[in-house]
Amino acid sequence: MKKGILESARHIVIEGPIGVGKTSLARRLGKHLDAEPILERPEINPFLSSFYRNSSRYALQTQLFFLFQRIDQLRELSQPGLFSRTVINDYLLQKDPLFAELTLNENEYRLYRQIYASLSQQAASIRPDIVIYLHARPETLIARVHKRNMEFEHGITDDYIMRISEKYTQLFHSYNASPVMIVNSENLNFAEDDEDFRLLVQHIDAMRGHREYFNKGG
């Protein structure tokens, strides 16, 4: 019997805008697959809380810290033997310029692109076997961010979340480097609801095309 995509994958990426639940899904899917989650750690970015309060002053520092963190983690994936077990990331490197374009001024963005072009070559060979793209309405994302009430996110604005959501829509409209499962997370509680998680895993594992969609009840 042919293996499902989750069973055969060695590198899974879960992506989506702030508040969509990608880290929660990465952790639960990691336990389900006995996989190793390699996750972003926004809470250790020393500039992030300042950025949410004063974006124009701290945007470049914040963005470069995230870029270096992501590159360092992805560089580790190229080490021999790491893919002896499945690895799950809660980000794509390609999303890094998305945030940079949104937050940096013209001169900063030009400098950022030079640094990104140089560093991203180090991770060019790391391509996910599947990307799970979670999306939800901006209003839902805003409500979730407010509900979780993380200290370093206290300065985040509703407008910023809405603009990030739109950037993700644009990114995944054209992304085709890996197979993509697009998941409407509006009515899914895959972190706590066992049946929701089972349904999601079932649909992802049955994926056969390069781009498919899952909408609970749809």
C-alpha positions as CSV (number, residue, x, y, z in Angstrom):
1,M,0.0,0.0,0.0
2,K,1.3,3.4,-0.9
3,K,2.3,5.6,2.0
4,G,0.4,8.8,2.7
5,I,2.3,12.1,2.3
6,L,2.7,12.6,6.1
7,E,4.1,9.2,6.6
8,S,6.6,9.5,3.8
9,A,7.6,13.2,4.3
10,R,10.9,14.1,5.9
11,H,10.4,17.8,6.0
12,I,7.0,19.4,6.7
13,V,6.4,23.1,6.9
14,I,3.4,24.8,8.5
15,E,2.8,28.4,7.5
16,G,0.3,31.2,7.9
17,P,-0.2,34.6,9.4
18,I,0.0,35.7,13.1
19,G,-2.6,33.9,15.2
20,V,-3.6,31.2,12.7
21,G,-2.3,28.3,14.9
22,K,0.8,27.1,13.0
23,T,3.0,26.5,16.0
24,S,0.2,24.7,17.9
25,L,-0.3,22.4,14.9
26,A,3.4,21.9,14.4
27,R,3.7,20.7,18.0
28,R,0.7,18.4,17.9
29,L,1.7,17.0,14.5
30,G,5.2,16.5,15.8
31,K,3.9,14.2,18.6
32,H,1.6,12.4,16.2
33,L,4.4,11.6,13.8
34,D,7.2,11.3,16.3
35,A,8.8,14.2,14.4
36,E,11.2,16.8,15.5
37,P,9.7,20.4,15.6
38,I,12.2,23.1,14.7
39,L,10.2,26.2,15.6
40,E,10.6,29.9,15.5
41,R,11.2,31.6,18.8
42,P,9.8,35.2,18.5
43,E,9.9,35.6,22.3
44,I,13.7,35.7,22.2
45,N,13.9,38.5,19.6
46,P,15.1,41.4,21.7
47,F,13.7,44.0,19.3
48,L,10.2,42.6,18.7
49,S,8.2,44.2,21.5
50,S,9.9,47.5,20.7
51,F,9.0,47.0,17.0
52,Y,5.3,46.6,17.8
53,R,5.4,49.9,19.7
54,N,7.6,51.9,17.2
55,S,7.8,50.0,14.0
56,S,9.8,52.6,11.9
57,R,12.6,52.7,14.5
58,Y,13.0,49.0,15.1
59,A,11.9,47.3,11.9
60,L,15.4,46.6,10.4
61,Q,16.8,45.2,13.7
62,T,13.8,43.0,14.2
63,Q,13.8,41.7,10.6
64,L,17.5,40.9,10.6
65,F,17.3,39.0,13.9
66,F,14.5,36.8,12.5
67,L,16.4,36.3,9.2
68,F,19.6,35.2,11.0
69,Q,17.6,32.9,13.4
70,R,15.8,31.3,10.4
71,I,19.0,30.8,8.4
72,D,20.8,29.3,11.4
73,Q,17.9,26.8,11.9
74,L,17.7,25.8,8.3
75,R,21.4,25.5,8.0
76,E,21.2,22.7,10.6
77,L,18.8,20.8,8.4
78,S,21.5,20.3,5.8
79,Q,23.6,18.3,8.3
80,P,24.0,14.7,7.4
81,G,21.6,12.3,9.2
82,L,19.2,15.0,10.4
83,F,16.4,13.7,8.1
84,S,16.6,10.2,9.6
85,R,13.4,11.4,11.3
86,T,10.7,13.8,10.1
87,V,11.4,17.5,10.8
88,I,8.6,20.1,11.1
89,N,9.1,23.8,10.7
90,D,6.5,26.5,11.5
91,Y,7.9,28.8,8.8
92,L,9.1,29.1,5.2
93,L,12.2,31.2,4.6
94,Q,10.3,32.7,1.6
95,K,8.0,34.5,4.1
96,D,10.9,36.6,5.4
97,P,10.9,39.1,2.6
98,L,7.1,39.4,3.0
99,F,7.5,41.0,6.4
100,A,10.6,43.0,5.3
101,E,8.7,44.6,2.4
102,L,5.9,45.5,4.6
103,T,7.9,47.1,7.4
104,L,11.2,48.5,6.0
105,N,11.7,51.8,4.2
106,E,13.2,51.9,0.8
107,N,16.9,52.1,1.8
108,E,16.5,49.5,4.5
109,Y,14.7,47.1,2.2
110,R,17.5,47.5,-0.4
111,L,20.1,46.6,2.3
112,Y,17.9,43.7,3.5
113,R,17.6,42.3,0.0
114,Q,21.3,42.2,-0.4
115,I,21.7,40.3,2.9
116,Y,18.8,38.0,2.2
117,A,20.2,37.1,-1.3
118,S,23.5,36.2,0.2
119,L,22.2,34.2,3.2
120,S,19.4,32.4,1.5
121,Q,21.8,30.6,-0.8
122,Q,22.9,28.6,2.3
123,A,19.4,27.2,2.6
124,A,18.6,26.9,-1.2
125,S,18.7,23.1,-1.1
126,I,16.2,22.8,1.7
127,R,12.8,22.2,0.1
128,P,9.8,20.9,2.1
129,D,8.1,17.8,1.0
130,I,4.8,19.5,1.8
131,V,3.7,22.9,3.0
132,I,0.5,23.2,5.1
133,Y,-0.8,26.7,4.7
134,L,-3.3,27.8,7.4
135,H,-5.5,30.8,6.8
136,A,-8.4,32.5,8.5
137,R,-10.2,35.8,8.2
138,P,-8.2,38.9,9.5
139,E,-11.0,39.4,12.1
140,T,-10.4,35.9,13.4
141,L,-6.7,36.4,13.6
142,I,-7.1,39.6,15.5
143,A,-9.4,38.0,18.0
144,R,-7.0,35.1,18.6
145,V,-4.0,37.3,19.1
146,H,-5.9,39.4,21.6
147,K,-7.1,36.3,23.4
148,R,-3.7,34.7,23.8
149,N,-2.4,37.9,25.3
150,M,1.4,37.3,24.8
151,E,3.4,40.1,26.4
152,F,5.7,40.7,23.4
153,E,2.7,41.1,21.2
154,H,1.0,43.8,23.3
155,G,1.9,46.6,20.8
156,I,0.7,44.8,17.7
157,T,-2.1,46.7,15.8
158,D,-5.1,45.3,14.1
159,D,-4.0,47.0,10.9
160,Y,-0.7,45.2,11.0
161,I,-2.4,41.8,11.3
162,M,-4.7,42.7,8.4
163,R,-1.8,43.7,6.1
164,I,0.2,40.6,7.0
165,S,-2.8,38.4,6.2
166,E,-3.0,40.0,2.7
167,K,0.7,39.5,2.1
168,Y,0.3,35.8,2.9
169,T,-2.5,35.6,0.4
170,Q,-0.3,37.1,-2.2
171,L,2.6,34.7,-1.3
172,F,0.6,31.5,-1.6
173,H,-1.2,32.6,-4.7
174,S,2.0,32.0,-6.6
175,Y,4.0,29.6,-4.4
176,N,4.7,26.3,-6.2
177,A,8.1,25.2,-4.9
178,S,6.5,22.4,-2.9
179,P,3.1,20.7,-2.7
180,V,0.7,22.9,-0.7
181,M,-2.4,21.9,1.4
182,I,-4.4,25.1,2.0
183,V,-6.4,24.8,5.2
184,N,-9.3,27.0,6.3
185,S,-8.7,27.1,10.1
186,E,-11.8,29.2,10.9
187,N,-13.8,26.3,12.2
188,L,-10.9,24.0,13.2
189,N,-9.5,23.5,16.7
190,F,-6.8,21.1,15.9
191,A,-4.8,21.9,19.0
192,E,-7.5,20.7,21.4
193,D,-10.2,18.9,19.5
194,D,-9.2,15.3,18.6
195,E,-11.7,14.9,15.9
196,D,-10.7,18.1,14.2
197,F,-7.1,17.0,14.3
198,R,-8.0,13.6,12.9
199,L,-9.9,15.1,10.0
200,L,-7.0,17.4,9.2
201,V,-4.4,14.6,9.2
202,Q,-6.7,12.4,7.1
203,H,-7.1,15.0,4.4
204,I,-3.4,15.9,4.3
205,D,-2.3,12.3,4.2
206,A,-4.7,11.6,1.3
207,M,-3.3,14.5,-0.7
208,R,-2.3,13.5,-4.2
209,G,-2.2,16.8,-6.2
210,H,0.4,19.7,-6.0
211,R,-2.2,22.1,-4.5
212,E,-5.3,21.0,-2.5
213,Y,-7.8,22.6,-0.1
214,F,-9.4,21.5,3.1
215,N,-12.4,23.4,4.5
216,K,-14.2,21.6,7.4
217,G,-17.7,21.0,6.3
218,G,-17.0,22.4,2.9
